[in-house]
């Protein structure tokens, strides 16, 4: 294929081992029953630059 323009497409994706299925995040909602497990307060985040 000399002197020819070509287009290359790269697909990047993770793969799971055979026999393993992807789990939905909603499947884990409410799975921690420990009342001491909390999300601590977070600091204010700086205003970011707008996306164009």
PDB file of N, CA, C and O in Angstrom:
ATOM      1  N   UNK A   1       0.834  -1.183   0.000  1.00  0.00           N
ATOM      2  CA  UNK A   1       0.000   0.000   0.000  1.00  0.00           C
ATOM      3  C   UNK A   1       0.883   1.252   0.000  1.00  0.00           C
ATOM      4  O   UNK A   1       0.761   2.109   0.875  1.00  0.00           O
ATOM      5  N   UNK A   2       1.711   1.338  -0.926  1.00  0.00           N
ATOM      6  CA  UNK A   2       2.595   2.498  -1.028  1.00  0.00           C
ATOM      7  C   UNK A   2       1.852   3.693  -1.587  1.00  0.00           C
ATOM      8  O   UNK A   2       0.957   3.553  -2.420  1.00  0.00           O
ATOM      9  N   UNK A   3       2.233   4.869  -1.120  1.00  0.00           N
ATOM     10  CA  UNK A   3       1.658   6.128  -1.599  1.00  0.00           C
ATOM     11  C   UNK A   3       0.139   6.156  -1.516  1.00  0.00           C
ATOM     12  O   UNK A   3      -0.534   6.660  -2.414  1.00  0.00           O
ATOM     13  N   UNK A   4      -0.389   5.611  -0.431  1.00  0.00           N
ATOM     14  CA  UNK A   4      -1.832   5.574  -0.218  1.00  0.00           C
ATOM     15  C   UNK A   4      -2.145   6.060   1.190  1.00  0.00           C
ATOM     16  O   UNK A   4      -1.499   5.650   2.154  1.00  0.00           O
ATOM     17  N   UNK A   5      -3.135   6.931   1.304  1.00  0.00           N
ATOM     18  CA  UNK A   5      -3.587   7.354   2.626  1.00  0.00           C
ATOM     19  C   UNK A   5      -4.465   6.258   3.217  1.00  0.00           C
ATOM     20  O   UNK A   5      -5.304   5.677   2.528  1.00  0.00           O
ATOM     21  N   UNK A   6      -4.264   5.991   4.483  1.00  0.00           N
ATOM     22  CA  UNK A   6      -5.119   5.014   5.154  1.00  0.00           C
ATOM     23  C   UNK A   6      -5.660   5.641   6.437  1.00  0.00           C
ATOM     24  O   UNK A   6      -5.054   6.558   6.991  1.00  0.00           O
ATOM     25  N   UNK A   7      -6.777   5.155   6.894  1.00  0.00           N
ATOM     26  CA  UNK A   7      -7.380   5.594   8.147  1.00  0.00           C
ATOM     27  C   UNK A   7      -7.302   4.432   9.121  1.00  0.00           C
ATOM     28  O   UNK A   7      -7.671   3.305   8.790  1.00  0.00           O
ATOM     29  N   UNK A   8      -6.815   4.714  10.329  1.00  0.00           N
ATOM     30  CA  UNK A   8      -6.680   3.689  11.359  1.00  0.00           C
ATOM     31  C   UNK A   8      -7.625   4.031  12.496  1.00  0.00           C
ATOM     32  O   UNK A   8      -7.659   5.172  12.957  1.00  0.00           O
ATOM     33  N   UNK A   9      -8.393   3.050  12.951  1.00  0.00           N
ATOM     34  CA  UNK A   9      -9.291   3.225  14.087  1.00  0.00           C
ATOM     35  C   UNK A   9      -8.823   2.303  15.206  1.00  0.00           C
ATOM     36  O   UNK A   9      -8.681   1.095  15.012  1.00  0.00           O
ATOM     37  N   UNK A  10      -8.587   2.887  16.379  1.00  0.00           N
ATOM     38  CA  UNK A  10      -8.165   2.101  17.536  1.00  0.00           C
ATOM     39  C   UNK A  10      -9.315   2.084  18.530  1.00  0.00           C
ATOM     40  O   UNK A  10      -9.832   3.137  18.905  1.00  0.00           O
ATOM     41  N   UNK A  11      -9.713   0.904  18.953  1.00  0.00           N
ATOM     42  CA  UNK A  11     -10.770   0.757  19.949  1.00  0.00           C
ATOM     43  C   UNK A  11     -10.109   0.254  21.224  1.00  0.00           C
ATOM     44  O   UNK A  11      -9.486  -0.808  21.243  1.00  0.00           O
ATOM     45  N   UNK A  12     -10.257   1.039  22.292  1.00  0.00           N
ATOM     46  CA  UNK A  12      -9.678   0.678  23.571  1.00  0.00           C
ATOM     47  C   UNK A  12     -10.813   0.314  24.511  1.00  0.00           C
ATOM     48  O   UNK A  12     -11.673   1.146  24.798  1.00  0.00           O
ATOM     49  N   UNK A  13     -10.824  -0.914  24.991  1.00  0.00           N
ATOM     50  CA  UNK A  13     -11.851  -1.331  25.929  1.00  0.00           C
ATOM     51  C   UNK A  13     -11.295  -2.411  26.837  1.00  0.00           C
ATOM     52  O   UNK A  13     -10.413  -3.177  26.449  1.00  0.00           O
ATOM     53  N   UNK A  14     -11.823  -2.462  28.046  1.00  0.00           N
ATOM     54  CA  UNK A  14     -11.381  -3.492  28.973  1.00  0.00           C
ATOM     55  C   UNK A  14     -12.154  -4.768  28.690  1.00  0.00           C
ATOM     56  O   UNK A  14     -13.260  -4.728  28.152  1.00  0.00           O
ATOM     57  N   UNK A  15     -11.588  -5.860  29.041  1.00  0.00           N
ATOM     58  CA  UNK A  15     -12.261  -7.135  28.875  1.00  0.00           C
ATOM     59  C   UNK A  15     -12.292  -7.839  30.226  1.00  0.00           C
ATOM     60  O   UNK A  15     -11.380  -7.689  31.039  1.00  0.00           O
ATOM     61  N   UNK A  16     -13.340  -8.600  30.453  1.00  0.00           N
ATOM     62  CA  UNK A  16     -13.471  -9.358  31.677  1.00  0.00           C
ATOM     63  C   UNK A  16     -13.059 -10.798  31.413  1.00  0.00           C
ATOM     64  O   UNK A  16     -13.256 -11.313  30.312  1.00  0.00           O
ATOM     65  N   UNK A  17     -12.489 -11.448  32.423  1.00  0.00           N
ATOM     66  CA  UNK A  17     -12.154 -12.868  32.250  1.00  0.00           C
ATOM     67  C   UNK A  17     -13.418 -13.672  31.950  1.00  0.00           C
ATOM     68  O   UNK A  17     -14.519 -13.269  32.327  1.00  0.00           O
ATOM     69  N   UNK A  18     -13.263 -14.785  31.286  1.00  0.00           N
ATOM     70  CA  UNK A  18     -14.401 -15.640  30.953  1.00  0.00           C
ATOM     71  C   UNK A  18     -15.126 -16.047  32.235  1.00  0.00           C
ATOM     72  O   UNK A  18     -14.497 -16.380  33.239  1.00  0.00           O
ATOM     73  N   UNK A  19     -16.443 -16.015  32.184  1.00  0.00           N
ATOM     74  CA  UNK A  19     -17.249 -16.404  33.338  1.00  0.00           C
ATOM     75  C   UNK A  19     -17.539 -15.257  34.297  1.00  0.00           C
ATOM     76  O   UNK A  19     -18.305 -15.433  35.245  1.00  0.00           O
ATOM     77  N   UNK A  20     -16.950 -14.095  34.076  1.00  0.00           N
ATOM     78  CA  UNK A  20     -17.188 -12.939  34.942  1.00  0.00           C
ATOM     79  C   UNK A  20     -18.081 -11.965  34.188  1.00  0.00           C
ATOM     80  O   UNK A  20     -17.795 -11.598  33.048  1.00  0.00           O
ATOM     81  N   UNK A  21     -19.154 -11.555  34.827  1.00  0.00           N
ATOM     82  CA  UNK A  21     -20.049 -10.597  34.185  1.00  0.00           C
ATOM     83  C   UNK A  21     -19.948  -9.251  34.883  1.00  0.00           C
ATOM     84  O   UNK A  21     -19.659  -9.181  36.078  1.00  0.00           O
ATOM     85  N   UNK A  22     -20.186  -8.191  34.139  1.00  0.00           N
ATOM     86  CA  UNK A  22     -20.136  -6.848  34.706  1.00  0.00           C
ATOM     87  C   UNK A  22     -21.329  -6.660  35.639  1.00  0.00           C
ATOM     88  O   UNK A  22     -22.449  -7.057  35.316  1.00  0.00           O
ATOM     89  N   UNK A  23     -21.080  -6.053  36.798  1.00  0.00           N
ATOM     90  CA  UNK A  23     -22.147  -5.816  37.771  1.00  0.00           C
ATOM     91  C   UNK A  23     -22.567  -4.356  37.719  1.00  0.00           C
ATOM     92  O   UNK A  23     -21.725  -3.464  37.612  1.00  0.00           O
ATOM     93  N   UNK A  24     -23.840  -4.120  37.793  1.00  0.00           N
ATOM     94  CA  UNK A  24     -24.364  -2.773  37.814  1.00  0.00           C
ATOM     95  C   UNK A  24     -24.088  -2.146  39.178  1.00  0.00           C
ATOM     96  O   UNK A  24     -24.177  -2.823  40.202  1.00  0.00           O
ATOM     97  N   UNK A  25     -23.752  -0.844  39.196  1.00  0.00           N
ATOM     98  CA  UNK A  25     -23.491  -0.148  40.448  1.00  0.00           C
ATOM     99  C   UNK A  25     -24.734  -0.184  41.336  1.00  0.00           C
ATOM    100  O   UNK A  25     -24.620  -0.288  42.557  1.00  0.00           O
ATOM    101  N   UNK A  26     -25.914  -0.098  40.734  1.00  0.00           N
ATOM    102  CA  UNK A  26     -27.141  -0.106  41.525  1.00  0.00           C
ATOM    103  C   UNK A  26     -27.308  -1.408  42.308  1.00  0.00           C
ATOM    104  O   UNK A  26     -28.030  -1.449  43.304  1.00  0.00           O
ATOM    105  N   UNK A  27     -26.656  -2.444  41.868  1.00  0.00           N
ATOM    106  CA  UNK A  27     -26.719  -3.730  42.572  1.00  0.00           C
ATOM    107  C   UNK A  27     -26.112  -3.627  43.965  1.00  0.00           C
ATOM    108  O   UNK A  27     -26.491  -4.377  44.865  1.00  0.00           O
ATOM    109  N   UNK A  28     -25.169  -2.699  44.150  1.00  0.00           N
ATOM    110  CA  UNK A  28     -24.480  -2.566  45.422  1.00  0.00           C
ATOM    111  C   UNK A  28     -25.069  -1.479  46.312  1.00  0.00           C
ATOM    112  O   UNK A  28     -24.622  -1.313  47.447  1.00  0.00           O
ATOM    113  N   UNK A  29     -26.052  -0.741  45.830  1.00  0.00           N
ATOM    114  CA  UNK A  29     -26.649   0.337  46.604  1.00  0.00           C
ATOM    115  C   UNK A  29     -27.263  -0.226  47.889  1.00  0.00           C
ATOM    116  O   UNK A  29     -28.072  -1.153  47.853  1.00  0.00           O
ATOM    117  N   UNK A  30     -26.857   0.361  49.032  1.00  0.00           N
ATOM    118  CA  UNK A  30     -27.408  -0.056  50.316  1.00  0.00           C
ATOM    119  C   UNK A  30     -26.790  -1.307  50.892  1.00  0.00           C
ATOM    120  O   UNK A  30     -27.310  -1.851  51.866  1.00  0.00           O
ATOM    121  N   UNK A  31     -25.682  -1.788  50.315  1.00  0.00           N
ATOM    122  CA  UNK A  31     -25.099  -3.048  50.794  1.00  0.00           C
ATOM    123  C   UNK A  31     -24.327  -2.885  52.109  1.00  0.00           C
ATOM    124  O   UNK A  31     -24.079  -3.882  52.787  1.00  0.00           O
ATOM    125  N   UNK A  32     -23.940  -1.657  52.490  1.00  0.00           N
ATOM    126  CA  UNK A  32     -23.220  -1.449  53.750  1.00  0.00           C
ATOM    127  C   UNK A  32     -24.252  -1.079  54.814  1.00  0.00           C
ATOM    128  O   UNK A  32     -24.910  -0.044  54.719  1.00  0.00           O
ATOM    129  N   UNK A  33     -24.383  -1.915  55.804  1.00  0.00           N
ATOM    130  CA  UNK A  33     -25.392  -1.727  56.832  1.00  0.00           C
ATOM    131  C   UNK A  33     -24.816  -1.098  58.108  1.00  0.00           C
ATOM    132  O   UNK A  33     -25.531  -0.977  59.103  1.00  0.00           O
ATOM    133  N   UNK A  34     -23.552  -0.699  58.098  1.00  0.00           N
ATOM    134  CA  UNK A  34     -22.883  -0.111  59.259  1.00  0.00           C
ATOM    135  C   UNK A  34     -23.195   1.382  59.334  1.00  0.00           C
ATOM    136  O   UNK A  34     -22.832   2.137  58.433  1.00  0.00           O
ATOM    137  N   UNK A  35     -23.875   1.815  60.418  1.00  0.00           N
ATOM    138  CA  UNK A  35     -24.253   3.219  60.568  1.00  0.00           C
ATOM    139  C   UNK A  35     -23.064   4.150  60.726  1.00  0.00           C
ATOM    140  O   UNK A  35     -23.201   5.354  60.508  1.00  0.00           O
ATOM    141  N   UNK A  36     -21.894   3.626  61.101  1.00  0.00           N
ATOM    142  CA  UNK A  36     -20.712   4.479  61.274  1.00  0.00           C
ATOM    143  C   UNK A  36     -20.021   4.776  59.933  1.00  0.00           C
ATOM    144  O   UNK A  36     -19.079   5.567  59.880  1.00  0.00           O
ATOM    145  N   UNK A  37     -20.484   4.149  58.871  1.00  0.00           N
ATOM    146  CA  UNK A  37     -19.914   4.369  57.548  1.00  0.00           C
ATOM    147  C   UNK A  37     -20.579   5.587  56.935  1.00  0.00           C
ATOM    148  O   UNK A  37     -21.727   5.516  56.497  1.00  0.00           O
ATOM    149  N   UNK A  38     -19.858   6.718  56.902  1.00  0.00           N
ATOM    150  CA  UNK A  38     -20.424   7.968  56.409  1.00  0.00           C
ATOM    151  C   UNK A  38     -19.475   8.616  55.409  1.00  0.00           C
ATOM    152  O   UNK A  38     -18.294   8.275  55.340  1.00  0.00           O
ATOM    153  N   UNK A  39     -19.998   9.529  54.656  1.00  0.00           N
ATOM    154  CA  UNK A  39     -19.169  10.344  53.759  1.00  0.00           C
ATOM    155  C   UNK A  39     -18.871  11.627  54.502  1.00  0.00           C
ATOM    156  O   UNK A  39     -19.781  12.383  54.841  1.00  0.00           O
ATOM    157  N   UNK A  40     -17.605  11.873  54.754  1.00  0.00           N
ATOM    158  CA  UNK A  40     -17.192  13.057  55.483  1.00  0.00           C
ATOM    159  C   UNK A  40     -17.368  14.306  54.623  1.00  0.00           C
ATOM    160  O   UNK A  40     -17.337  14.225  53.395  1.00  0.00           O
ATOM    161  N   UNK A  41     -17.556  15.482  55.276  1.00  0.00           N
ATOM    162  CA  UNK A  41     -17.710  16.729  54.506  1.00  0.00           C
ATOM    163  C   UNK A  41     -16.515  16.956  53.576  1.00  0.00           C
ATOM    164  O   UNK A  41     -15.377  16.625  53.907  1.00  0.00           O
ATOM    165  N   UNK A  42     -16.801  17.523  52.417  1.00  0.00           N
ATOM    166  CA  UNK A  42     -15.777  17.775  51.407  1.00  0.00           C
ATOM    167  C   UNK A  42     -15.492  19.270  51.330  1.00  0.00           C
ATOM    168  O   UNK A  42     -16.378  20.087  51.583  1.00  0.00           O
ATOM    169  N   UNK A  43     -14.258  19.631  50.982  1.00  0.00           N
ATOM    170  CA  UNK A  43     -13.888  21.030  50.793  1.00  0.00           C
ATOM    171  C   UNK A  43     -14.534  21.578  49.531  1.00  0.00           C
ATOM    172  O   UNK A  43     -14.887  20.824  48.624  1.00  0.00           O
ATOM    173  N   UNK A  44     -14.688  22.908  49.479  1.00  0.00           N
ATOM    174  CA  UNK A  44     -15.196  23.558  48.273  1.00  0.00           C
ATOM    175  C   UNK A  44     -14.196  23.347  47.143  1.00  0.00           C
ATOM    176  O   UNK A  44     -12.986  23.427  47.354  1.00  0.00           O
ATOM    177  N   UNK A  45     -14.697  23.081  45.957  1.00  0.00           N
ATOM    178  CA  UNK A  45     -13.826  22.906  44.792  1.00  0.00           C
ATOM    179  C   UNK A  45     -13.719  24.222  44.038  1.00  0.00           C
ATOM    180  O   UNK A  45     -14.684  24.981  43.951  1.00  0.00           O
ATOM    181  N   UNK A  46     -12.545  24.480  43.498  1.00  0.00           N
ATOM    182  CA  UNK A  46     -12.338  25.692  42.707  1.00  0.00           C
ATOM    183  C   UNK A  46     -13.163  25.622  41.437  1.00  0.00           C
ATOM    184  O   UNK A  46     -13.379  24.541  40.889  1.00  0.00           O
ATOM    185  N   UNK A  47     -13.619  26.765  40.972  1.00  0.00           N
ATOM    186  CA  UNK A  47     -14.382  26.838  39.725  1.00  0.00           C
ATOM    187  C   UNK A  47     -13.459  26.475  38.567  1.00  0.00           C
ATOM    188  O   UNK A  47     -12.388  27.065  38.427  1.00  0.00           O
ATOM    189  N   UNK A  48     -13.850  25.531  37.750  1.00  0.00           N
ATOM    190  CA  UNK A  48     -13.039  25.113  36.612  1.00  0.00           C
ATOM    191  C   UNK A  48     -13.319  25.945  35.382  1.00  0.00           C
ATOM    192  O   UNK A  48     -14.289  26.701  35.333  1.00  0.00           O
ATOM    193  N   UNK A  49     -12.469  25.801  34.398  1.00  0.00           N
ATOM    194  CA  UNK A  49     -12.671  26.503  33.133  1.00  0.00           C
ATOM    195  C   UNK A  49     -13.805  25.824  32.370  1.00  0.00           C
ATOM    196  O   UNK A  49     -13.891  24.596  32.369  1.00  0.00           O
ATOM    197  N   UNK A  50     -14.668  26.592  31.725  1.00  0.00           N
ATOM    198  CA  UNK A  50     -15.776  25.989  30.983  1.00  0.00           C
ATOM    199  C   UNK A  50     -15.277  25.184  29.782  1.00  0.00           C
ATOM    200  O   UNK A  50     -14.280  25.539  29.153  1.00  0.00           O
ATOM    201  N   UNK A  51     -15.975  24.114  29.483  1.00  0.00           N
ATOM    202  CA  UNK A  51     -15.648  23.316  28.313  1.00  0.00           C
ATOM    203  C   UNK A  51     -16.203  23.985  27.071  1.00  0.00           C
ATOM    204  O   UNK A  51     -17.268  24.601  27.116  1.00  0.00           O
ATOM    205  N   UNK A  52     -15.505  23.871  25.990  1.00  0.00           N
ATOM    206  CA  UNK A  52     -15.972  24.484  24.745  1.00  0.00           C
ATOM    207  C   UNK A  52     -16.605  23.460  23.852  1.00  0.00           C
ATOM    208  O   UNK A  52     -17.058  23.792  22.757  1.00  0.00           O
TER     209      UNK A  52
END
